[in-house]
Amino acid sequence: MITHEVLIQAKPETVFALYQDVRNWPQWDEEVLEVSLPEGLTPNTRGWLKPRSGPKAQIKVVSVTQPTQFRVESGLPGCTMGFDHHLEATTLGTRVTHGVYFKGPTSFLFKRLIGPSLRRGLPVTLQGLKNLAEAAGP
């Protein structure tokens, strides 16, 4: 799994509210051009995500536990790519961890093809989330 974490000076509920505002993910995630989850951030919801580079992908919300986590998955040929989002309240703020995983027979290929760009992008994404959450207040 490819992971990165950041400490945000805001409550988990504040950060999770940014996740729930699906249409505005591009405000804090510069890798996302556009996204649609018509039923919102709820389990088994299906929609799509258009990254800045690459084709539009069908996505499914696999799990949601407010205000601590959600997981989204997308199918690739012979592989499932998943995005984990975890929030943990600490005495210093909220520890936010984003992770990307690949599973399936072709997972090794996709790890090599898109893994490096995901590894570079996660810190930028989390910094954008941190900036927006801290600007929103505690």
N, C-alpha and C positions, 0 to 999 in steps of 0.2 A: 504494500500500500504506500502511496505517496501522500505524505502529510505535512502540514505546517500549522503552527499555532501562534496566537497573539493574545495579549492581555488587553482587554478593553475596559476603560473606566466608566462602566455603565452596568446597570442591572441586566440579568439574562432576559427579562421581559422586554426591555428596550431593544436589545439586539434581536430577539425573536420577532418582534413587531416588524423589523426590517425584512426578515425572511418572509413573513406573511404578506408583505406588500410586493407580491410577485412581479407586477408590471414594472416596478421601479428597481428591480435587480440591476439593470444596466447603470444605475446611478453609482453603485458601489463596486460592481464587478465589471471592469473594463473588458473582460473576455466575452461578455454577453452583449450581443447587439439587440436582441429582442427575445421575449419569452411569453408564453401563454399557458396558463393553467386555469381554464374556465371555472373550475369548481374550487379554486384556491388551494392552499397548502393543506390538503387533507389526504389521508391514506387512500390508495388506489385511484387517485385522480390522474388522468392522462392529459398530456398537452405536448407542446414542442418548445424547443430552445434553438435559437439561431446564434451560434458563436460568431465573433468578428471574423474569424478565419475558419473555413470549413462549412459543410452543408448543415442545413436545418436538421435537427435530430428529434425524434419522438422521445418523450420522457414520461416516466411514471413515478409518482410519489409512492414509495414503498412503505415508509413508516414515518410517524410524527408523534413526538411526545413533547407537549408544550410545557415549559419553555426551554427544554434541554436538548432536543435533537430532532433532526429529520434526515431522511435518506431518499435520494432520487436515483433512478437507474435508467439507462438507455441501452438499446440493443445495437450491437455491431455484428458484422458477419462472423459467426462462430464465437461470439464473446458478448458478455454483458459488462458495461462500464458503469460503476456506481460512484456517487458523490455523497459522502457522509459529512454532516455538520453537527458538531457537539458543543454544548455550552455548559460550563461548570462555574458556579458562583464560588469565589474565593474571597478572602479578606482584602485582597488588593484590587478586586474587580471581577470581571468575567473572563475566564480562560476559554477562548474559542479555538476549536480545532477543526480544520477542514481536511478531509482525506479523499483520495480517489483510488478506486480499486478496479481491477480487471479480473474476470473469472470466465473460464471456458477454454475450449481447445486452442483458440487463436490468441489467447490473452498475452502470451509472450511477444507476439508480433505487435500488438497495439501498445504494449508497454514500451517497446523500442521506438515505435513510430510517433506516438503522441505523448508518451511519458515525460520526455525532457521539457516540452513546452508547458505541460501541466505543472511540473516542478518549478519552473520559472514563474508561472502565473499565479500560483497560490499565495505567495507573499504579497503580491500586488493587490490581489482580490481582498485579502484579509486587512491590508492597510486601508483600502477604500471603505470596508465595513467599519473598521475602527474609527476612521475620521467621521463618518456619518453618524454612528451611534453616539460618539462622545459629543458631537455637536447638538444632538437631540436632548442631551441631559442625562441625569442618572436614571 
